[in-house]
């Protein structure tokens, strides 16, 4: 039975990739790049999950404001890494280019989530009642 927790999925991926890549029969640079990019996404997700758990009884260490800020810097650096290295790839099959587009979107979402974490830390949770707006939009 596979483990279903998000953090365990990240650990499973890293173990699998570490085992599989050296044995890969077709060691194309673009395949290594996709695997490394997925690893970076997992690492960023784990970092953000740790920040979200701040103050939880099982969290042994809190995070400083600088570490909250670092979430966005880390996510932006990962996106920059992805886009820089993606531009140097050659030999990527046409069918696999959609994988790279999908990963670009995941890195962009991670940047957005990191920025949202910073806003939550500074401002707390805010809710907006959009029902009056929705009524106007439906009539347009």
Secondary structure, DSSP 8 states (H G I E B T S, - for coil): -----HHHHHHHHHHHHHHHGGG-SS--HHHHHHHHHHHHHHHHHHHHHHHHTTT-TT--S---HHHHHHHHHHHHHHHHHHHHHHTT-----HHHHHHHHHHHHHHHHHHHHHHHHHHHHHH-------HHHHHHHHH-
